Amino acid sequence: MADFQSVTFEGNAWFGLVTFEGNTGFESVTFEQLAGFQSVTFEQLAGFESVTFERHAWFESGTFKGITWFRLATFKDSAWFGSTAFEGDASFGSATFESIARFSSATFEDDAWFGSATFEDDAGFELTTFKGDAGFELTTFKGDARFESASFVNADRFGPLVCAGRIVLSGAAFGGPVTLSFAASRVECRRTRWSATAEIRLRYATVDFAHAVFEYPLTIAAEPDLLVLADGSELAETALAGAPGPGVRVASLRGVDAAHLVLADVDLSGCLFTGTVHLDQLRLEGACAFDTAPSSVRWRRWPSVRFTERRVLAEEHHWRAGQPRAVRGWNVAVLGAGRAGPLQLAPVYRALRKAFEDGKHEPGAADFYYGEMEMRRHAGDIPRGERGLLTAYWALSGYGLRASRALAWLGAGMLFTIVLLMAFGLAQDTPKQTATGTVPAGGGKVTFEIDKDDPQNPSGERFEKALNVTLNSVVFRSSGQDLTTAGTYIEMTSRLTEPVLLGLAVLAVRNRVKR
């Protein structure tokens, strides 16, 4: 047994390659210079409770075969536990790491407890293996917390914790059902693998989920209230005091199989969807927000441009912003967003439309149908005739989704029809009626002319007749008015086009209000 309680090491303390066979106690010890425990083996309990390391603490490649205590320890300089093996319980509860802390490639065979610990700088757990519980409840990371390629074999929860920087879980693997609870500025889960059900509850975070793999249902949810600890108390978020807001944003779902993915109350305005598999099976719950098209009008350019408000993918923003003569309001792509054009975006819109339809959200699905049709119209692989047809469909009614556009065209068509009828369609004089009969007494033929009084307001009567013909044409009826040959063709054209415009307006209203 080795007992160094309350000892102060004023110079360098070097225990390299030493084996402590019994219980070892360094409680309340102060290391004023370097503390070297490289490749040291502790056969039984190793107690470093309330220890203060004024300078560098070096525990790399060490082996702790029994229980390990670093509770209330203070590391004022860098702490290195790389490739260290903790075969028993390891507790770093309430420890303070004032500089860089590295546990890269370490192995925790039993439970690892970092509850209430504080990392003032970056903390590295790359390639670390947690075979028991990973206790990071109430842990505060003021820098980045890196868990790249870490393995959580049996951990059923991770957090709740606070991280002012990034939580990097890229390449990490979770072996069992787990709940992750983070209040962090950014969470990176690229190529992260979940082998069981999982729930990720977040605050403040921007999440990068590109190429993540999960075989069972996984939920990413924004937590509106403070995260709650196991004892019912709330997690303090003082490290994120300057953060803009507790909302959660998803940055990328590229390469993800969304068949088991549920998103709840997250912001998808900047999310990259291209390359997502089974996107039509994505479940969106609560208030999931998308970006919108710029709604301002550009009258100072020709042709003038106006975009009606609708849900728009971030990648359409990027594509339109990169086009020649692009108008203001479309967001330029950020570094690493890649390039996606209409050919790639059309199936993405189609899949999201189906997801909204399956969720009985028809108005939301209508916006994605509009986006799908827009991408088809701008795609370079469709024939010119089909593009012309789509352009006409867009111009007349916004793909059957803009009632105001269809009604405007209907009003213009009716006004034009009235003008044409007044100018060319109506006869100048009403045909006179005649009656022919035989007078029995003389046996001669007699002709009777029957006429009406001249109208008092000929121009007003012509307008009334033209309006009557036009209104009847809208509902596909014949007015019964006397028309010239030109007027007959004008009425036929009106009866063909104006009911179609009325039908498009009714269809647009229906698509916006049905459930």
Secondary structure, 3 states (H helix, E strand, C coil): CEECCCCEECCCEECCCCEECCCEECCCCEECCCEECCCCEECCCEECCCCEECCCEECCCCEECCCEECCCCEECCCEECCCCEECCCEECCCCEECCCEECCCCEECCCEECCCCEECCCEECCCCEECCCEECCCCEECCCEECCCCEECCCCEEEEEEEEEEEECCCCEECCCEEEEEEEEEEECCCCEECCCEEEEEECCEEECCCCEECCCEEEEECCCCCECCCCCECCCHHHCCCCCCCCEEEECCCCEHHHEEEECCECCCCECCCCECHHHCEEECCCECEECCCCEECCCCCCEECCCCEECHHHHHHHHCCCCCCCCCCCCCCCCCCCCHHHHHHHHHHHHHHHHHCCCHHHHHHHHHHHHHHHHHCCCCCHHHHHHHHHHHHHHCCCCCHHHHHHHHHHHHHHHHHHHHHHHECCCCCCEEEEEECCCCCCEEEEEECCCCCCCHHHHHHHHHHHHHHHHHCCCCCCCCECHHHHHHHHHHHHHHHHHHHHHHHHHHHHHCC
